[in-house]
Amino acid sequence: MKLADDCVCAEVKDGKMYCANYSIVTFSTGVLQAAIRGDQNSVKFEPPLPRWKQDAINHITPIVYGKIFLVFPTTFWNEIDGDQQLLGYVADEKGYYGHYILDKNRPNTITVDVSGNLAIKIATQSQEETVNEVMAILRKIFNNVTLPEPESVVISRWHLDPLFLHSYSDYGPGVPESVFDDLLKPVNGRLYFAGEALNSSNYGNVQGAYGTGVYAAQQITGTSNSAGVPQATLVCVFVAGVLSLLSVVQ
């Protein structure tokens, strides 16, 4: 991404260049931090983001979180009350396959939530190993039932996807409000930022991402109207998801 005084341009892998009067960047925390580190094949900003912006981005803690979906040929658990039922299991190892979701909207399906070191572990081991580990716990939970093997399995690996490199964002205690101010502040009046990590009250959530996209769009349109910038203004949204793009279109 190349930032000039009068425009912002992005060069993509096939060599094409896209330029606009303004841009809204909604790269994930993982992608932005990889860019700051200068990781191979990461996004590159020219010139580099200013130090105050880099410091604000590095305040964010990228969280590794995953889901395992097990689809069985039949339902072997009792009918649940309401739309969802949560099952918990306390293992000797903290956080070891301890959270299960039964959902009426997903027939014959058990969803397993995993995070931290376990999410990293299952992303690198075979699917068969992961299924065997989960099934061993389920047999303890449903110890009076003969469990069928799952017909299909889906395991998320967001932190290995180069477009994301993590699952969602968090902050440690005592983060000053000025960090969020710097995260939302545009660079050179043309490079704006949005995403779940930038929302001080709803980081880690979809509504947080959407809200910052709306805010960035309002900043651009407000600046255009008050500063005399021509109304035929092109805004390019560089995005790993569609939330901020939708907010601009609307």
Summary of the structure (lengths in Angstrom):
residues: 250
radius of gyration: 22.0
end to end distance: 25.1
largest distance: 72.8
contacts: 702
relative contact order: 0.20
helix: 34%
strand: 24%
